Amino acid sequence: MNYLNEVEQKVAESLLQIKAIKLQPKNPFTWASGWKSPIYCDNRVALSHPAIRTYIRQKLSQLIQEEFGSVDMISGVATAGIPQGVLVAQDLGLPFSYVRSSAKDHGRQNMIEGEVISGQRVVVIEDLVSTGKSSLQAVKALREAGCNVVGLVSIFTYGLEIARQNFEEAKCTFHSLCNYDALIHVAASNSYILESDIELLEKWKQDPANWSPES
């Protein structure tokens, strides 16, 4: 990749700078799924950095306006999508709701928190998309509540093929401020990784379920 747009570049640089994203191709992390991964992403760290938090909020808001036009509500995916969603909803002057990973086991047993009106045009906000499974569970819940989910936006995506397939099958439009390919380019350009690490990092994206540093 030789060309990055300004937003991809800025978001990648910011997340690497504050260590919200860490790259360890030779000493990988282990995800909850058991997958070995050379990358760990925790975009919640950005909330502690006002300038970066503001930039992300502004660019998510701009992305929503450019891609989806008029929207009636912003909905966040619990838990990491909630603070980002609140910031964007405030920025756009829109109602906010959020979607739990599962319904509460007490009270009203809500899965969606906040007022939801059938027919509302909704954009879902997620901080990170890996396979897309949890994100699309939120989309499904909102659709079942009668919402017209026009799309989902995120801060970062790994850009995995399984995610593309999942969003396509769910007929859900998806956009992200930054992605794995852009991140690797920025990381290499700014000496966060060695040039010799790039091939290893690219192989992970091709087959994350079976990747290892020795593969």
N, C-alpha and C positions, 0 to 999 in steps of 0.2 A: 504494500500500500504506500503510494507516494503522496497522496492527497488526503488531507483531513479538513473537514470544515472547522470553522472557528470554535464552535460549541464542543465538538468532539475533543479537539485539542485542549481547550481550557478545562473541561470536566476531567479528562484523563490526567492532566498535570496536577490538578487540585487534589484528586483522590489519592494519587501516588504521594504527593507532598505530605498530606496529613496521615498517611498510612491507613486510610480507609480501605485501600486495596494493597495487598502484599503479594509479591511474586516470588515463589521459591521452587523453581523447576527441579532442582536436585534434592530438595528436602520437602516433599509435598505434604499438603494438608490432607486430612481424611474427612470427607463430608459425612453427614448423618446417614446417607444412602450407602456408605461404604466405599464410594468412589474415591480414588486417589486424585488429588487435584494440585496443580502447581500454583493455583491462585486462590486467595481468600478475600472476600469482599464484605465489608461492613460499612455501608453508606451512612449508617446512623452517626458515625463519627463526624460527618459533615455538619450535623446539627450544632455541634460545639464550636463551630467556626463561622461567625456571623457573615463575613464577606462571602465565603463559599456557599453558605446556606442561602443567602440572598440571591446569588447568581443562579443557583439551581432552581430556586423558586421562580425567578423571572423567566428562565428559559423553558421550564415546564409549562408555565402559563402561556408563553408565546407559542410553544409547540401546539398546545391544545387549540388556541385561537386560529392558528394557521391551518391545522389539519382537520378540525372538526367544526369550526365556526361557532354558532350559537349553541350553548350547552345549558342545561337546567340544574345540574348537580354534579359535584365531584365526590367520588367515593374512594376511600383508601382501603388497601388490603392489610389486615392486621398481621403483625403489629407494626412493622417498619414503614409501611405505606401510610400509616395514620398521620404522623407529624408532617410529612411532606404534603399529604392531601389537605390538611388543615391550612397550611401556609398558602397553597395554591388557591383553595376555595376563598380564603380571605382576600387574596390578591385580586381575584376575579369577581368578588362580591357575590359568590354563589353559596347555596346550601351545601352542607357536608354530611356524609354518612360514612360508616365503615363496616366492613364485612369480616366477621370472625372466621377462624378456620373451621369451627363447628359451632352448632347452636349451644347456648348456655343450658346447663342442666337444672336450672332453678328459675324462679320468677316467670317472666313471659317467654323464656326459652328462645330468645331472639338469636338469629344468626346475623341479621343486619341491624346495626344500631343507628338511630336517627330516623327522621321522617322520610318515608319513601312514598312517592305518588306515582301510580300507574301511568305509563306513557312518557315519563320524564326522559329527556336525552341526558345520558350519564357518561362521563369519562372516568375510568378507574385508574388510580395511581398506585404504582408499585415502586419500591426502591430498587429492586434487583429481580431480573428474570433469568432463571436457569433453564429448567425444562418447561416452565410455564404452567405446571400442574396446579399449584396453589393459587396463582393469579386467575386461572380460568375457573377454578371453583368459585371464586368471588363473582366473576362475570356471570356464571350460571345461576348463583343465588339471586343476583339482582334481576336477571331476566325472568326468573320464576316469580319474582315479586312484581312483575309487570313493567320493569324499566326497559327503555330502549338504550342498551349499552352500545354507544357508537364507537368505542375503542378503548384501548389501554395504553398508558404511557409509563415509562420507567426512567430512572436515572442511568442505569447500566444494564446491559444484557451480555451474557456470554456468547450469544449468537449461535447457539447449538441448533443443529438440524432438527432434533426432536422438538424443540420449542417452535420452530417455524411450522412444522407439521401439525402440532397441537393447536396453534392459533388458527391455522388454515381450516382444520377440521371443525373448530368451534365457530368459524366464520366471524372472527374477531380481529379487527384491525389493530396493529401494534406498532408503536414507535418508541425509540429510546434516544436519550441525549447522547449516550456514548456506548461503545461496544468493545468486545474483546480485541478485535483486529486493530482498532484505533489505539487501544491501550498498549498493546505490544509495540506498536510503532513508536509511540511517545516514550515508553519505558526504555526502549533501545536507544532512542535519540538523546535521552537524558541520563544514560548510564545507570539506570536502575537494574538493568540486566545486561549480560554479555551478548555480543552478536552470536556467539556459539549456542546460546540458550534458545534462540528464536525457533529453530527447527523443532526442538523438544516441546515448546509451548504450542506450536501450530499442530503438532501431532495429537496433543491432548484434545483440542477442539474437534478433530476429525473422529475420535473414538473415545470419549471421556470415560465410558463405563469400563473399558479394558486397558486404559493407559497406565503406564508405570514409567518411572524415570529411566529404566533400563530398556524400555521398548523402542 
